Amino acid sequence: MKIIILGSGQVGSSIAEILSREENDITVVDRRQDILNSIQDRMDIRTFRGDASSPETLRLAGAEDVDLVLAVTNSDEVNMVACQVAHTLFRTPTKIARVRSSDFLDHPELFRKGAIPIDVLISPEQIVTDQIKKLIEHPGALQVIDFADGKIRLVSLKAYYGGALVGHQLRELKDHLPSVTSRVAAIYRGNQAILPTGKTVVEVDDEVFFIATQEDIRKVMLELRSLEEVGKKVFIAGAGNIGINLARSLVRSGYQVKLVERDMDRARWVSEQLEGAIVLQGDAADEELLRQENIDSMEMFCALTNEDEANILSAMLAKRLGARRAMAIVNRSAYIDLIESSVLDIAISPRLSTVSALLSHVRRGDVVAAYSLRRGVAEAIEAVVHGDRKTSRLVGRRLDEIRLPQGATLGAIMRGNAFLDLSEDIVIQDRDHVIIFVIDKRHIPDVERLFQVSASFF
C-alpha cells in the first residue's frame, strides 16, 4: 500500500515506523528537516520537506497514485485542507485526518458527504477519554477493547494470588464457568509471550488477555484475581479537553467526580460549563489539598494534564495517600516502561491509543478493528472473512485445519450475534467475524493474507 503521512510528530512517526515494517511504501511530509533526517536514520522510508496542505508538496510527494493520505499534523485546519486537496486534485481513495478542536467536532455536518472530504476522522482526546472510562468501569483491568460492535471485549489484567484459576490449567476455566463462553488469547510472563493451550498453567503476576461477552467479563476476571467493586468516586487532575470530557461522561453515568485545575481562569470557566461535578482550583500534587478532599475515599485518581512529570508525581502521591487506584497520561514511552504496574496501576499513552484507532484503516482485507497492545509489541485484529473453501484460506475450514502464522492465535469467532465456542470441529463460514491475537507484529502481513480472497471470488 502506498501511503503519505502528513506530520512527523509522535503519532505520525509511530504509525510510519509500524507500517514501514509491513511491506508498505511510506512517504512522510513535514516542514522540519531535522525531524525528517532523524526519521530517515531510523526507518527505511521516503521523506519530503514541505507544507502538508500545499498542492505542489502533495504532488511532489507522490499523491497522484497513493492509496491513503493520513493527515496528522498539529493543525486541524492544515489536516482538513490537505484532505480537501488530496480529494479534489488527486482523487485519493482514502483520507484520514486528526481533528482535535471541539469547534469542529461539535459540527459533524462539516464532515458529511458533500462537505470536507474526510473518510475517517480521528479525535485523540475522545479516543483517550473512552479508553479511560472503560478502565474505570472495569477495576483491575490494564486494557479493555471492544470488538463486534461492543458485543465482546478483550481484557488484559494481572493474575493475583487467590484467583480461582491461578495455579491451574486453562482448560479448568470451563469447569469453573460452564455457562460462559470465553477464551484466553495470550499470556505474558514478564516480557515472554506464551501462546496458551488447555494445559497452560496460570501463574501469579501473569498478564492474561482474554475474550468474553460484555455480560461475562467480570465473571472471568474473578477467576484471575479478587474482583474489586466498581467504585463511584473519581478524582481528576487537569481540566483540559480529556479531563472535561471524562468528567462529563462519568457524571452522566452516575459517578461522583472531583476535578482540580491549577489555572484560576480555566477552573472558573470549567465550573460554569460542567454540571454535577465539583471543580477545584489548585495543584494536584498538593498533599494538603488532596487530604482535605478525602483522596483516601477515591476509587480512582486520574492525572490528565499535559505534563508527564506532573501526572506521574501527582498520581504517585494520590496512591500513597490512599486512593485505591491511580492512572496517568504519559507521553514518553520510556516513562511508561518504568512506572506501569510498579509505581502506578495504569499509564495511558495517547500516542499508542491514536495509532490503534488508525490501524484498522490501513490493514489489508475487510478489517473492522485493529488495536495495538503491549505498547505496540502485539496487535489484535477483527476482520470479516469472505469467499468459500476454494477462494479463502479460512472459509469452509475446520479450526484444526487452519495453520495460523507464527505467533498468532485465534481469539474469537462471531457469527451474527452469536459468540462461538471454539471447538476444533467448528467450520468458519462466509461473513464470520474472526478475531486474531498476534504476539509478534512482524507476522502481521501473514495474518492479513489469511483474510484475502483470490481474484476468482470476484
N, C-alpha and C positions, 0 to 999 in steps of 0.2 A: 504494500500500500504506500502511495506517495502522500506525504503529509507535510504541510507547512505549519510551524508553530510560531506564533507571533508573541514575543515576550520571553525573556530568558531569566525570569525571576525564579522563585522556589518551585512553583507549580510547573512552569514551562520547562525548566531544566530537568525536573524529576520525571515528567512524562516523556521527555526526549530520551533520557537515559534508559527508561523502561522499554520504550518502543524501538530504540536503535538496536537492542539485543534480539529483536524478534523478526528479522528479515523485512524491516520497513525502510523505506527511503525517506529520511528526515532532513528537513531544512529548518533551521532556527533563525528568525529575524529579530534584530534588536538594534537600538541606536548606540549601544555601548560596546565598543570594540574590545575593551579589556575583558568584559564578561564573555563575549563570543570566543576570544582567544582561550580563555580558561575552559570553556565547554569543548572546544576542539582538541585541547590537550588530553581531555578525559574520555571523549567519545568519538566514534567513527561516523560523524555526521557532517553535513554541509551547513555553513553559516553564511548569513548575508547581513551587512550593516545597512540600516535604512529605517525610514519611518513606516511603521506597521500598517498605517491606513493609506499610504501612497500607492496609487495605481501602478506607477513605474516600479516602485520597490517590489510589489507583488509580482509584477510581470517578470522582472529580472530574477526573482526568487523561484520562478517556475510555476506560477499559479495557473498557467494556461492548461496544464494537464495533471493537476493534483486531484486526489480523491477527497481530501479533507483539509480544511483550514481551521486551525484551533487558535482562537484569539484570547490570550490570557495576559495581556499587558496590565499595568497598574491603572489604566484609564478605561472606565466603562465606555466613554464616548469613542475612544480610538477603537476599542473592540467592536462596537456596533457599526462604525463606519467601515472598518475593514471587512466585515461580513457583507455589508451592502456592496462594496466594491467587488469582492470575490464573486458575488452572485450576479451582478449586473454586467460586469466586463468579462468574467472568465467562466461563468456558469459552473462554479464549483459545486459538486453534488452535495457535500455535507459541510455546514458551517456551524461551529460551536463557539460560543462566546461566554466569557466570565463577566457577569454583571453583579455588582455589589450594592449599588445605591438603591435605597428604598424609593427614591424619587422615580426611578424607572420601574422597579419591580412592583410597585403599587398600581401600575397601569399595564396589565397584561395585554391589553388591546394593541400595545405598541409592537408586540412580537407575534401577532396572529398573521395568518396568510394575507398577503397583500400589503403588509406593513414592513417593518425591518426584517429582512430575510435571515433569521437565525433559526436553525433547525433544532439546536439543543442549547438551552440556557442554563448556565451553571452559576449558582449563588453560594459561594463558600460559607458565608455566615449561616445560611439556612441549613446547609448540609451538616455543619458542626452542631448547630442547635438541636437538630433532630437526633444526632448521634448521642449527645449528652443526655437528652431526655430519656432515651431508651435505656441508657446505663443507670439512670436514677430509678427507673421503673423496674429494673432487674438487679437488685443489690447482690454484689458478689461477681457479676459478670465483668469481663475485661473487654468484650466486644459483642455487640448484638447487631445482626444483619438480617434484613428481610429478603425473602425470596417468594416467588409465586404470588405476587401482589399482596404480600403480607400474610399469606396463609401459613407459611412455615418460616422458621427462623434458625439461623446458625448462631450459636452462642459459644464463646470461649470463657473458661474460668479455671482457676487453680483448684485441684483436688486437695481437700483438707483432711487431716486426721479426724476420724469419726464419721466420715461419709460412708454410707452403706456399701458402696461399690469399691471403695479404696481397699486395696489388698486382695481384690477378687478379679476373676477373669471377666472380660466384657460380655461374654455370652450369658453371664448370670443376670445381666440387666433385664432380659426378657422374663426371667423368673420373678424378679422384683416388681416389674411393671408389665404384667401380661396384657393389659388393655391399651398400652401406649406404643405407638409406632415411632421409633427414634433410631438414630444411627450415629456412632462416633466416627467422625470423618478423619480426624488426625489427633495425635498426641505429641506434645513437645516435652521432652525430659531434659531440662537445661536448654541447650541450643541444639539438641539432637532430635530430629523429626522421626517419628515412628508411624508407619502405616499400620493401622490396627487390624487385628484378626480377632476371632472369637476367643482365642487363647491368651490375648494380651492382658497383662495384669496392670491395673491402675495403681500408681504409687503416689504417696504424699508429695505435693508440690508439682505434680504433672500439670501442664496446661492442656486441657482437653477441649477439643472442638466437637460439638455435637449438634445434630439437626433434629428438630421436632416441631410439631404444630405449636402455634401460639398458646393454645389451651394447655398443652402438656409440658411447656418449657420448665415451669417451676418444679414439676414432679421429677424431671430428670436431673435438674440442678440439685435437688435434695439428695440424690444418690451419690453426689460427689463432694458435698460439703454441708455443714449445718446452715440451713437457709435462714437468711435474715428477713425480717418483716419489711415490707415496703413502707418506709417512713414518709411522713408528710411535711417534715420541716427541712427547708433548704436555705442555705446562706450563699449568696452570690457576691463575689468581689469583681467589680468592674461593670460599669453601665454603658459599655459600647453596644454595638448592634447585636452581638451574640448574647450579652448579658440581658439586655432588654427583651429580646425575642424569647429567650429561655424563661425569664420571669413571667412574661405574659402568658406563655403556653402552660407553665406549671400552675399558675393561679387559676386558669380556666379548667384545669384538671383536678382542682381541689387541694393543691398544696399550699402550705403556709410559707411565704417567701420573704426573706430579708435581703436587701441589695445595698451594698456600700460602694460609694463613688468618691474619689478623692477631690475632684474638681467641683467647687461650690456651685458654679453656674450650671454645670451639667447635671449635678444632683438635683438642683431645684427644678430644672426643666423635666427631668425624668419623673420626679414626684408628681408633676402635673399630668404627665402622659400615661402613667402606669397605675391603674386602679387595682386595689386588692392586695398590694404588696407594700411592705414597709421599706422606704428609701432613706438611707443614712448618708451623711456626708462625713468622710473620714478616711483613714488609712487602714486597709485590710490587714496590714502587718502590725497594727497597734494592739498589743496584748490587752491593755485595759479596756479598749472598745469591745474586743471580742468577748471578754469576760462579762462585761456589762450586758451584752446582747445574748448571753446564755449560749455560747458556742457549744458547750458540752451537751446541750439538748438537741443539737442538729444532727440529722441522719446523713446529710451530705453537705460538704463545703466545696464550692466550685470557683476556682480562681481563673477569671476570664479576661484579664487585662491584656494590653498589647506587649507587656514586658515579661519575658521568660523568667528572669531572676525574681521579680516581684511576685509572680504567680507561684513559683516554687517555694519561696520563703513563707508567704502568707499561708499556703496550703499546709506546709510542714508545721507551722505554728498552730493552726486550727486543729490539726490532728493531735498535736501534743496537748492541747487544751481540752480535748475530749470529744471533738467531732468524730462521729462513727466512721465516716469515710471521707476522703479528700481526693479531688481530682484537679488537674491544672492543664491549661492550654500551654503547650511547649512547642516552639517552632524549630529549635535546634535539635537535630536528630541525636547528636552526641549527648545532650542532656537527657533525652528520653531513655537511652540505654542505661544511664547512671541511676536515675531516680525511680523508674517504674517498678512497682512491687516492693523494692527495698525501702524506699523513702515515702512514696505516695501510692495510693491504690491504683490510680489510672492517670496516664499522661496522654493528652489528646493532641494529635498533630494535624492542624488544619491543612497542611500541605498534602499529607497522605490521604486525608479524607476527601479532598478535592480530586486528587488523582484517581481514587476509586470511582468517583462519580463519572469520570471521563472514560474509564476503561471499557465499559460496555459498548461505547460508540466507536471504538477503534478495533475491536476484536472481529475477526472474520467469522462468518456463519451467522445464524439467526440468534445472536446473543441478547438475552433480555437484561442480564445484570452481570457485573463483574466487580469483585471487591479485592483490594489489596489488603493482605493480612500479615501479621507479624512484622510490622514496619517495612513492608514491601518485599519480604522474602517469599511469601506464599500468596496464593490467589484462589478465590472461589468463583466459579463461573456457572451461571444458569443459562442454558440455551435450549431452544426448541429444535427437535430433530425432525427431519423431513425425508421422504422417499420410501423405499422398500428395501428388501434384502439385497437386491441387485445393485442399487444405486447408493446405499448408505452403509457406513461401517458399523452403525448401531441398530437401525430399524430392522425388525424381523429376527433379531438375535436374542438368545437367552443370555443372562448375565454371565454364566460360566463359559460362554463362547467368546466374550469380548476381552480383548487384550488391551488394557489401558497403557498409556505411555508411562515410562519410569517416573516414579514419584507422584503419581496421580491416583486418586481413589474416588469411587462413586459415592456421593453423599446422599442423594435422594432422587426419586422419580415422582413427578406429579402428573397424574392423568385426569384431566378435567379438574374436579375439586378433590380428588382422592390422592392421599399421600400413601404410596405403595410400600408394603413391607418387602424388603429386598431379598427375597429368596432366590436361589440360583435358577429356578425354573421360570422366573418372570421373563416375559418376552417384551422388549421395547417396541412400542408402536409409533406410527407416524403422528407427529404433533405432541408427543410426550415432552414435558419439561424435565430436563436432566441437569442435575447439579453435580459438578465435579470439583473436588478439592485438589489443588496442585501444590505440593510442598517445595518444589524447585521450579522457579519461573523460567528456567532455560528450556523447559519442555512445553511451554505454552503453545508454540507453533504446532507441535504434535497433537495437542488437545484440540486446537482449532480445526485441524484436518479431520478429526473424528466427526465434527458436525457438518462438514461439507458434503454435498451430494455430487454425483457425476453429472456431466452435461446431458446425458441421455434422459435424466429425470425431467428436464425441462422440455 
